[in-house]
Amino acid sequence: MDADTELRIVPANQAPCDALDTLYGERGSGQRCRCQRYKLGPGESFQGLGPDELRARQQEQTRCGDASAGPTSGLVAYVGGEPVGWCAVEPRPAYTGLLRPTFRIHWEGRDEDKEDESVWAITCLFARARYRKKGIASALAVEAVEHARRNGARAVEAYPMIDKNALAEELHVGTEAMFAEAGMTIVSHPSKRRIVMRLDF
């Protein structure tokens, strides 16, 4: 693979903020969310906050453009110099919405300390349209596990969709196959559509 097609994955604080803008584009579900689904506070909504606020929040969370900054909230994949993929991965308590009773599916049948910062979570993976089905999301999942390990996690989780009839917009949570490739195994099967996968280091 030459330099023009080589896949490179970096922590999001090592990517400029306009790389995130390129990834999310100006329309579609990604642009409407900016990876804030599990970050919204009580009573907040994507529509109520608006695109500028969602973008500002993601920039603050990723610390994009500041490689010397503290922790970041995800990874950015590049092919050559082009940003092509995103993965959200950080300590599980950072997803404040995930901890609320609304998201029961992630906790069903498990006795977990929701505030345990040593457990990390991968909540979103995607590749830009013309780069899909090229293994980018799977590579991001593998790197997310290693990123969590390098940063002191004792475990990392994911919550993939297993429903073959899932809408395209629902697949941002990843698939069983990509997380299995990253070394995770199923620890819970809370619904017909979702599973919880985990790797303890």
N, C-alpha and C positions, 0 to 999 in steps of 0.2 A: 504494500500500500504506500503510495507516494505522499508527499507533504500536502498535496492539494486535496487528497481524499481521506487522510488520516483522521480518525476519531480521537478527540482529546476532551477530557472532562475535568473541569476545575470547580472549586468552591465558588459560589456565586459572588462573594466579595472580591474575587479576582477577575470578574467580568464587568465591563462598563455597563452603566444603567441602560444605555441604548440597546445593548444586547438583549435585555429583558423585553424592551419595547418591540424589538424585532421578533422575538419568540411569540409574544402574545398578540401581536398584530393590532388592528384597529376594529375588528369585528369578531363575532363568534363567542362561544362559551368561555374560552380562555380569557379573552379581553374583559368579559363581564365579571370574571371571578378574580383574576390575578392571584390565584392560590390563597384566597382569604376565606374559603368555606368554613374551615375549622378555627378561624381567627375572629370571626364576627362576635361582637358583644351581644348581650341580651337586648332584643328589640332592634338590632341593626339588620340591614339588608343590603344586597348589592345595589339595588336601585336607589335606595335612600342615600347611600354613601356617594355613589357616582364614580365614574372612571378615574377622575383626577385623584380623589382620596384613596381609592383602591391602589392606584399606581404608587402614590406617595408612601402608603403603608408597606407595600412590598419592597420598595427601595430601602426603607428604614430597616426592615427585617433582614434583608439580604446583605445590607451594607455594601451594595454594589459600587464598584469603582474605588474601593478602599481596601486593598489587600492587607493592610496593617491593622484593620479594624478587628473587633472581637468576633464572636461566633456569628456564623451566617445561617440562613434558613434553607439552603438548598445547593444544588449543583447545576452547572450549565455545561451542555455538551456542544462541541464545535466539530465541524468537518472543515478542514482547512481553517480559514478565518471566519467561517460563517456559523453563527449560533443556530443550532438545530434542535436542541432538546433541553428539557427541564426536569428536575426531580426535587421534590420537597422532602427534606429529611432533617430532623433535629430532635432534641429531647421531647418525649411525649407530652409533658405538661405544658410545652409551648403552644400546643393546640388547645387553647382554652375552651373552645366550643366542643371539642371531642370529649372533654371531661364532664360536660353537662349531661343530665339524664336524657336529653333529646336523642343523643347518639347511643342508644342502648346496644346496638348490634355489636359494637366493639368490645363490650364487657360481658355479654350474656354468658352465664355459666362459668365465669372466671372470678376468682378472688384476688383482685389486683389492687395494689396501692397506686391510685391514679396520679399521685403527686411524685412518684419515684422518677427523678431526673436521670437516673442511670439507664432507664429504658428509653430507647429512641424509637421513632416511628417514621415510616415512609408513607406519605399520604397522597402523593400525586406524581405521575410520570407522564410525559408526553413528548412526542417528536412532531416537528412541523410537517405539514401535509405532504410535501414532496420528498420527505426523508423517512416516511413511515415504512414499516416492514423491511427495514434494513438492519435490525438488531440494536438500534440506538437506545430504546427504552430498556431493553434487557441489560445492555452495558451500563446504563445509569443505575439500575437496581443493584448490580454487582458492586459498582463503585460506591453506592450509598451505604452498603453494608461495611465496606472497608473504611469509609469516611467516619461512620459511627464508631467503629472499633478504634481508629486512630485517635479519636477525640474522647476516649474514656468510657464509652458505653459498655454496659455489661450484657446488654441484649438489644436486639432491634426487631421491630414488628412491622407487618404490613397487613392490609385488609382487602385482598383482591376480590374482584367480581368473578364468579364462576358460572353465571347465567349466560348461556350461549345466545340468548335473545336480548341481551343487554343493549341499550342504546349506545351509540358511539360516545356520547358525552359522559356515560357512566364508567367508561373504561379507563378514565384517568387514574383510578386506584390501582391499576396494574392487573396482571393475570397470575394464576397459580404457577404456570410454567416458568415465567421470568423470575419469580422469587425462589422457586425450587432450584433454578440454576445458580442463584446467589447463595444457596446453602440453607435456606429456610425450610421448615417443615410445618405441617398443619398442627395447631394446638387447640383449635376450636372451630366448630361448624355451626354457627349460631342461626343460620337461615338457609333456605334453598339457594339463595343467590350469592351469599358472601361467606368467606372463611377468614380466619385469623391465622397468619403464619408468623413464625418467630425463629430467631437464631440466638441462642445464649452463648456468649463468648467464654 
